[in-house]
Amino acid sequence: MTADVKVAAGAGETAIVGGTGLTELEGLAVVQELAIDTPWGEPSGPVVRGDFRGHPVLFLARHGHPHHIPPHQVNYRANLWALREAGAARVIGVNAVGGITSAMGPARIAVPHQVIDYTWGRGHTYFEQVGDALLEGVTHIDFTFPYDESLRQALLAAAARRQVMAVDYGVYGATQGPRLESAAEVTRLERDGCDLVGMTGMPEAALAAELGLPYACLALSVNWAAGKSDHIITMEEIGQALAEGMSGVKAILEEVIPALKAS
């Protein structure tokens, strides 16, 4: 399958998928906005090719800009396909999450190493019929390690160089949304081994793997998950944690992009 689109060839740029709190990338000088048609429909918005602190980068706002697409209606297949068509060599997904275990409190940054998928009804694979196009065979990708280890280590090294505290592990539990979880659901997630809970980690990671794109998640905890604090979750709490933690996320991105370009 190929998208009917002609774009300027990328030089193996790093692509950033911005989530809640990162619908724009501060410091990104826009060079080109690419409206890319895909066999899977329209992406969340144009793929932005730009200069980020002197280095080429691709950027896509997962929920659109302004933020308007809920997690369960994001066209993940179109988003990843469009990034690949634009020349992405690797993808960093920035995700706002809830903290479950003790190291994952509000405003804490983590680079997860595993994921459990609890979502349903989302377009989650490229290996299925599209229109009149039939698959020639069934493909099963290996997903033992959902996040690219080299990219994970690059993010952690960048955090260390910028003296940003980042947890070097985490099992991401991906839930359907858009509602937040019940306390009983979070108890189940913890029992399953999840450290973090979010709504956008899957199928994004699996789709990147199907396309052969190295993928890692940069997760910012914006609240304690349901039942993990003595109060209900409020948008004010989430906004405060976003404001406090997003500076660290941006510092890591500033540091890692030139390092990846040089590697």
Contacts in CASP RR format, 6 or more apart in sequence:
PFRMAT RR
TARGET T0000
AUTHOR 0000-0000-0000
METHOD contacts of the structure
MODEL  1
MTADVKVAAGAGETAIVGGTGLTELEGLAVVQELAIDTPWGEPSGPVVRG
DFRGHPVLFLARHGHPHHIPPHQVNYRANLWALREAGAARVIGVNAVGGI
TSAMGPARIAVPHQVIDYTWGRGHTYFEQVGDALLEGVTHIDFTFPYDES
LRQALLAAAARRQVMAVDYGVYGATQGPRLESAAEVTRLERDGCDLVGMT
GMPEAALAAELGLPYACLALSVNWAAGKSDHIITMEEIGQALAEGMSGVK
AILEEVIPALKAS
1 39 0 8 1.000
1 126 0 8 1.000
1 130 0 8 1.000
1 133 0 8 1.000
2 39 0 8 1.000
3 36 0 8 1.000
3 37 0 8 1.000
3 38 0 8 1.000
3 39 0 8 1.000
3 81 0 8 1.000
3 82 0 8 1.000
3 85 0 8 1.000
4 37 0 8 1.000
5 34 0 8 1.000
5 36 0 8 1.000
5 37 0 8 1.000
5 85 0 8 1.000
7 34 0 8 1.000
7 36 0 8 1.000
7 85 0 8 1.000
7 86 0 8 1.000
7 87 0 8 1.000
8 32 0 8 1.000
8 49 0 8 1.000
9 87 0 8 1.000
10 49 0 8 1.000
10 56 0 8 1.000
10 86 0 8 1.000
10 87 0 8 1.000
11 56 0 8 1.000
12 87 0 8 1.000
12 88 0 8 1.000
12 89 0 8 1.000
13 49 0 8 1.000
13 56 0 8 1.000
13 57 0 8 1.000
13 58 0 8 1.000
13 86 0 8 1.000
13 87 0 8 1.000
13 88 0 8 1.000
13 89 0 8 1.000
14 57 0 8 1.000
14 58 0 8 1.000
14 88 0 8 1.000
14 89 0 8 1.000
14 90 0 8 1.000
14 91 0 8 1.000
14 92 0 8 1.000
14 256 0 8 1.000
14 257 0 8 1.000
14 260 0 8 1.000
14 261 0 8 1.000
15 47 0 8 1.000
15 57 0 8 1.000
15 58 0 8 1.000
15 59 0 8 1.000
15 60 0 8 1.000
15 83 0 8 1.000
15 86 0 8 1.000
15 87 0 8 1.000
15 88 0 8 1.000
15 89 0 8 1.000
15 90 0 8 1.000
15 91 0 8 1.000
15 92 0 8 1.000
16 22 0 8 1.000
16 25 0 8 1.000
16 57 0 8 1.000
16 58 0 8 1.000
16 59 0 8 1.000
16 60 0 8 1.000
16 91 0 8 1.000
16 92 0 8 1.000
16 93 0 8 1.000
16 94 0 8 1.000
16 253 0 8 1.000
17 60 0 8 1.000
17 62 0 8 1.000
17 79 0 8 1.000
17 83 0 8 1.000
17 91 0 8 1.000
17 92 0 8 1.000
17 93 0 8 1.000
17 94 0 8 1.000
17 204 0 8 1.000
18 25 0 8 1.000
18 59 0 8 1.000
18 60 0 8 1.000
18 61 0 8 1.000
18 62 0 8 1.000
18 93 0 8 1.000
18 94 0 8 1.000
19 61 0 8 1.000
19 62 0 8 1.000
19 63 0 8 1.000
19 67 0 8 1.000
19 93 0 8 1.000
19 94 0 8 1.000
19 95 0 8 1.000
19 96 0 8 1.000
19 200 0 8 1.000
20 63 0 8 1.000
20 67 0 8 1.000
20 96 0 8 1.000
20 222 0 8 1.000
20 242 0 8 1.000
21 67 0 8 1.000
21 96 0 8 1.000
21 242 0 8 1.000
21 246 0 8 1.000
22 61 0 8 1.000
22 94 0 8 1.000
22 246 0 8 1.000
22 249 0 8 1.000
23 61 0 8 1.000
23 63 0 8 1.000
23 64 0 8 1.000
23 65 0 8 1.000
23 66 0 8 1.000
23 67 0 8 1.000
24 61 0 8 1.000
24 65 0 8 1.000
25 48 0 8 1.000
25 52 0 8 1.000
25 57 0 8 1.000
25 59 0 8 1.000
25 250 0 8 1.000
25 253 0 8 1.000
26 250 0 8 1.000
27 52 0 8 1.000
27 53 0 8 1.000
28 48 0 8 1.000
28 50 0 8 1.000
28 51 0 8 1.000
28 52 0 8 1.000
28 57 0 8 1.000
28 59 0 8 1.000
29 50 0 8 1.000
29 51 0 8 1.000
29 52 0 8 1.000
30 48 0 8 1.000
30 49 0 8 1.000
30 50 0 8 1.000
31 49 0 8 1.000
31 50 0 8 1.000
31 51 0 8 1.000
31 56 0 8 1.000
32 48 0 8 1.000
32 49 0 8 1.000
32 50 0 8 1.000
33 46 0 8 1.000
33 47 0 8 1.000
33 48 0 8 1.000
33 49 0 8 1.000
34 46 0 8 1.000
34 47 0 8 1.000
34 48 0 8 1.000
34 49 0 8 1.000
34 82 0 8 1.000
34 86 0 8 1.000
35 45 0 8 1.000
35 46 0 8 1.000
36 43 0 8 1.000
36 46 0 8 1.000
36 47 0 8 1.000
36 81 0 8 1.000
36 82 0 8 1.000
36 85 0 8 1.000
36 86 0 8 1.000
38 77 0 8 1.000
38 78 0 8 1.000
38 81 0 8 1.000
38 82 0 8 1.000
38 85 0 8 1.000
39 81 0 8 1.000
39 130 0 8 1.000
39 133 0 8 1.000
40 75 0 8 1.000
40 77 0 8 1.000
40 78 0 8 1.000
40 81 0 8 1.000
40 126 0 8 1.000
40 130 0 8 1.000
41 75 0 8 1.000
41 77 0 8 1.000
41 78 0 8 1.000
42 75 0 8 1.000
42 78 0 8 1.000
43 60 0 8 1.000
43 75 0 8 1.000
43 78 0 8 1.000
43 79 0 8 1.000
43 81 0 8 1.000
43 82 0 8 1.000
44 60 0 8 1.000
44 61 0 8 1.000
44 62 0 8 1.000
44 63 0 8 1.000
44 64 0 8 1.000
44 69 0 8 1.000
44 74 0 8 1.000
44 75 0 8 1.000
44 78 0 8 1.000
44 79 0 8 1.000
45 60 0 8 1.000
45 61 0 8 1.000
45 64 0 8 1.000
45 65 0 8 1.000
46 60 0 8 1.000
47 58 0 8 1.000
47 59 0 8 1.000
47 60 0 8 1.000
47 82 0 8 1.000
47 83 0 8 1.000
47 86 0 8 1.000
48 58 0 8 1.000
48 59 0 8 1.000
48 60 0 8 1.000
49 56 0 8 1.000
49 57 0 8 1.000
49 58 0 8 1.000
49 86 0 8 1.000
50 56 0 8 1.000
50 57 0 8 1.000
50 58 0 8 1.000
50 59 0 8 1.000
51 57 0 8 1.000
52 59 0 8 1.000
52 253 0 8 1.000
52 254 0 8 1.000
52 257 0 8 1.000
53 254 0 8 1.000
53 257 0 8 1.000
53 258 0 8 1.000
54 258 0 8 1.000
55 257 0 8 1.000
55 258 0 8 1.000
55 261 0 8 1.000
56 261 0 8 1.000
57 257 0 8 1.000
58 83 0 8 1.000
58 86 0 8 1.000
58 87 0 8 1.000
58 88 0 8 1.000
60 79 0 8 1.000
60 82 0 8 1.000
60 83 0 8 1.000
61 67 0 8 1.000
62 69 0 8 1.000
62 74 0 8 1.000
62 79 0 8 1.000
62 93 0 8 1.000
62 200 0 8 1.000
62 204 0 8 1.000
63 69 0 8 1.000
63 70 0 8 1.000
63 71 0 8 1.000
63 74 0 8 1.000
70 177 0 8 1.000
70 178 0 8 1.000
71 176 0 8 1.000
71 177 0 8 1.000
71 178 0 8 1.000
71 198 0 8 1.000
71 199 0 8 1.000
71 200 0 8 1.000
72 119 0 8 1.000
72 121 0 8 1.000
72 122 0 8 1.000
72 176 0 8 1.000
72 177 0 8 1.000
72 178 0 8 1.000
72 199 0 8 1.000
74 200 0 8 1.000
76 122 0 8 1.000
76 123 0 8 1.000
76 124 0 8 1.000
76 203 0 8 1.000
76 204 0 8 1.000
76 207 0 8 1.000
77 123 0 8 1.000
77 126 0 8 1.000
77 203 0 8 1.000
77 207 0 8 1.000
79 204 0 8 1.000
80 91 0 8 1.000
80 204 0 8 1.000
80 207 0 8 1.000
80 208 0 8 1.000
80 211 0 8 1.000
80 213 0 8 1.000
81 126 0 8 1.000
81 211 0 8 1.000
83 91 0 8 1.000
83 213 0 8 1.000
84 211 0 8 1.000
84 213 0 8 1.000
88 213 0 8 1.000
89 213 0 8 1.000
89 214 0 8 1.000
90 148 0 8 1.000
90 151 0 8 1.000
90 213 0 8 1.000
90 214 0 8 1.000
90 215 0 8 1.000
90 216 0 8 1.000
90 260 0 8 1.000
91 208 0 8 1.000
91 213 0 8 1.000
91 214 0 8 1.000
91 215 0 8 1.000
91 216 0 8 1.000
92 151 0 8 1.000
92 155 0 8 1.000
92 215 0 8 1.000
92 216 0 8 1.000
92 217 0 8 1.000
92 218 0 8 1.000
92 253 0 8 1.000
92 256 0 8 1.000
93 201 0 8 1.000
93 204 0 8 1.000
93 215 0 8 1.000
93 216 0 8 1.000
93 217 0 8 1.000
93 218 0 8 1.000
94 217 0 8 1.000
94 218 0 8 1.000
94 219 0 8 1.000
94 220 0 8 1.000
94 249 0 8 1.000
94 253 0 8 1.000
95 172 0 8 1.000
95 198 0 8 1.000
95 200 0 8 1.000
95 201 0 8 1.000
95 217 0 8 1.000
95 218 0 8 1.000
95 219 0 8 1.000
95 220 0 8 1.000
96 198 0 8 1.000
96 219 0 8 1.000
96 220 0 8 1.000
96 222 0 8 1.000
96 238 0 8 1.000
96 242 0 8 1.000
97 104 0 8 1.000
97 110 0 8 1.000
97 172 0 8 1.000
97 196 0 8 1.000
97 197 0 8 1.000
97 198 0 8 1.000
97 219 0 8 1.000
97 220 0 8 1.000
97 221 0 8 1.000
97 222 0 8 1.000
98 104 0 8 1.000
98 105 0 8 1.000
98 196 0 8 1.000
98 197 0 8 1.000
98 198 0 8 1.000
98 221 0 8 1.000
98 222 0 8 1.000
98 223 0 8 1.000
98 224 0 8 1.000
98 225 0 8 1.000
99 105 0 8 1.000
99 106 0 8 1.000
99 108 0 8 1.000
99 195 0 8 1.000
99 196 0 8 1.000
99 197 0 8 1.000
99 221 0 8 1.000
99 223 0 8 1.000
99 224 0 8 1.000
99 225 0 8 1.000
99 228 0 8 1.000
100 186 0 8 1.000
100 189 0 8 1.000
100 190 0 8 1.000
100 194 0 8 1.000
100 195 0 8 1.000
100 196 0 8 1.000
100 197 0 8 1.000
100 225 0 8 1.000
100 228 0 8 1.000
101 190 0 8 1.000
101 195 0 8 1.000
103 110 0 8 1.000
103 167 0 8 1.000
103 195 0 8 1.000
104 110 0 8 1.000
104 167 0 8 1.000
104 170 0 8 1.000
104 195 0 8 1.000
104 196 0 8 1.000
104 221 0 8 1.000
105 221 0 8 1.000
105 224 0 8 1.000
106 221 0 8 1.000
106 222 0 8 1.000
106 223 0 8 1.000
106 224 0 8 1.000
106 237 0 8 1.000
106 240 0 8 1.000
106 241 0 8 1.000
106 244 0 8 1.000
107 220 0 8 1.000
107 221 0 8 1.000
107 222 0 8 1.000
107 241 0 8 1.000
107 244 0 8 1.000
107 245 0 8 1.000
108 165 0 8 1.000
108 167 0 8 1.000
108 220 0 8 1.000
108 221 0 8 1.000
109 159 0 8 1.000
109 164 0 8 1.000
109 165 0 8 1.000
109 166 0 8 1.000
109 167 0 8 1.000
109 218 0 8 1.000
109 219 0 8 1.000
109 220 0 8 1.000
109 221 0 8 1.000
109 245 0 8 1.000
109 248 0 8 1.000
109 249 0 8 1.000
109 252 0 8 1.000
110 166 0 8 1.000
110 167 0 8 1.000
110 168 0 8 1.000
110 169 0 8 1.000
110 170 0 8 1.000
110 195 0 8 1.000
110 196 0 8 1.000
110 219 0 8 1.000
110 221 0 8 1.000
111 147 0 8 1.000
111 152 0 8 1.000
111 155 0 8 1.000
111 156 0 8 1.000
111 159 0 8 1.000
111 166 0 8 1.000
111 167 0 8 1.000
111 168 0 8 1.000
111 169 0 8 1.000
111 170 0 8 1.000
111 216 0 8 1.000
111 217 0 8 1.000
111 218 0 8 1.000
111 219 0 8 1.000
112 147 0 8 1.000
112 169 0 8 1.000
112 170 0 8 1.000
112 171 0 8 1.000
112 172 0 8 1.000
112 195 0 8 1.000
112 196 0 8 1.000
112 217 0 8 1.000
112 219 0 8 1.000
113 145 0 8 1.000
113 147 0 8 1.000
113 152 0 8 1.000
113 168 0 8 1.000
113 169 0 8 1.000
113 170 0 8 1.000
113 171 0 8 1.000
114 145 0 8 1.000
114 146 0 8 1.000
114 147 0 8 1.000
114 170 0 8 1.000
114 171 0 8 1.000
114 172 0 8 1.000
115 146 0 8 1.000
115 147 0 8 1.000
115 171 0 8 1.000
115 172 0 8 1.000
115 173 0 8 1.000
115 174 0 8 1.000
115 201 0 8 1.000
115 202 0 8 1.000
115 205 0 8 1.000
115 217 0 8 1.000
116 171 0 8 1.000
116 172 0 8 1.000
116 173 0 8 1.000
116 174 0 8 1.000
116 189 0 8 1.000
116 192 0 8 1.000
116 193 0 8 1.000
116 194 0 8 1.000
117 173 0 8 1.000
117 174 0 8 1.000
117 202 0 8 1.000
117 203 0 8 1.000
117 206 0 8 1.000
118 173 0 8 1.000
118 174 0 8 1.000
118 175 0 8 1.000
118 176 0 8 1.000
118 189 0 8 1.000
119 174 0 8 1.000
119 175 0 8 1.000
119 176 0 8 1.000
119 199 0 8 1.000
119 202 0 8 1.000
119 203 0 8 1.000
120 176 0 8 1.000
122 202 0 8 1.000
122 203 0 8 1.000
123 203 0 8 1.000
124 202 0 8 1.000
124 203 0 8 1.000
124 206 0 8 1.000
124 207 0 8 1.000
125 203 0 8 1.000
125 206 0 8 1.000
125 207 0 8 1.000
125 210 0 8 1.000
126 207 0 8 1.000
126 210 0 8 1.000
126 211 0 8 1.000
127 135 0 8 1.000
127 138 0 8 1.000
127 139 0 8 1.000
127 210 0 8 1.000
128 135 0 8 1.000
129 135 0 8 1.000
139 210 0 8 1.000
141 206 0 8 1.000
141 209 0 8 1.000
141 210 0 8 1.000
143 206 0 8 1.000
143 209 0 8 1.000
146 205 0 8 1.000
146 206 0 8 1.000
146 209 0 8 1.000
146 215 0 8 1.000
147 205 0 8 1.000
147 215 0 8 1.000
147 216 0 8 1.000
147 217 0 8 1.000
148 214 0 8 1.000
148 215 0 8 1.000
148 216 0 8 1.000
150 214 0 8 1.000
151 214 0 8 1.000
151 215 0 8 1.000
151 216 0 8 1.000
151 260 0 8 1.000
152 216 0 8 1.000
154 216 0 8 1.000
154 256 0 8 1.000
154 259 0 8 1.000
154 260 0 8 1.000
154 263 0 8 1.000
155 166 0 8 1.000
155 216 0 8 1.000
155 218 0 8 1.000
155 252 0 8 1.000
155 256 0 8 1.000
156 166 0 8 1.000
156 168 0 8 1.000
157 256 0 8 1.000
157 259 0 8 1.000
158 252 0 8 1.000
158 253 0 8 1.000
158 255 0 8 1.000
158 256 0 8 1.000
158 259 0 8 1.000
159 165 0 8 1.000
159 166 0 8 1.000
159 248 0 8 1.000
159 251 0 8 1.000
159 252 0 8 1.000
159 255 0 8 1.000
160 166 0 8 1.000
161 255 0 8 1.000
162 248 0 8 1.000
162 251 0 8 1.000
162 252 0 8 1.000
162 254 0 8 1.000
162 255 0 8 1.000
164 248 0 8 1.000
164 251 0 8 1.000
164 252 0 8 1.000
166 252 0 8 1.000
169 195 0 8 1.000
170 195 0 8 1.000
170 196 0 8 1.000
171 193 0 8 1.000
171 194 0 8 1.000
171 195 0 8 1.000
171 196 0 8 1.000
172 194 0 8 1.000
172 195 0 8 1.000
172 196 0 8 1.000
172 197 0 8 1.000
172 198 0 8 1.000
172 201 0 8 1.000
172 217 0 8 1.000
172 219 0 8 1.000
173 189 0 8 1.000
173 192 0 8 1.000
173 194 0 8 1.000
173 196 0 8 1.000
173 197 0 8 1.000
173 198 0 8 1.000
173 201 0 8 1.000
174 197 0 8 1.000
174 198 0 8 1.000
174 199 0 8 1.000
174 200 0 8 1.000
174 201 0 8 1.000
174 202 0 8 1.000
175 181 0 8 1.000
175 185 0 8 1.000
175 189 0 8 1.000
175 197 0 8 1.000
175 198 0 8 1.000
175 199 0 8 1.000
176 199 0 8 1.000
177 199 0 8 1.000
178 199 0 8 1.000
180 226 0 8 1.000
180 233 0 8 1.000
181 189 0 8 1.000
181 197 0 8 1.000
181 225 0 8 1.000
181 226 0 8 1.000
182 226 0 8 1.000
183 226 0 8 1.000
183 227 0 8 1.000
185 226 0 8 1.000
186 197 0 8 1.000
186 225 0 8 1.000
186 226 0 8 1.000
186 227 0 8 1.000
186 228 0 8 1.000
187 227 0 8 1.000
189 197 0 8 1.000
189 225 0 8 1.000
196 219 0 8 1.000
196 221 0 8 1.000
197 225 0 8 1.000
201 217 0 8 1.000
204 215 0 8 1.000
205 215 0 8 1.000
205 217 0 8 1.000
208 214 0 8 1.000
208 215 0 8 1.000
209 215 0 8 1.000
218 249 0 8 1.000
218 252 0 8 1.000
218 253 0 8 1.000
220 241 0 8 1.000
220 242 0 8 1.000
220 245 0 8 1.000
220 246 0 8 1.000
220 249 0 8 1.000
221 241 0 8 1.000
222 237 0 8 1.000
222 238 0 8 1.000
222 239 0 8 1.000
222 241 0 8 1.000
222 242 0 8 1.000
223 229 0 8 1.000
223 233 0 8 1.000
223 237 0 8 1.000
223 238 0 8 1.000
223 241 0 8 1.000
224 233 0 8 1.000
226 233 0 8 1.000
END
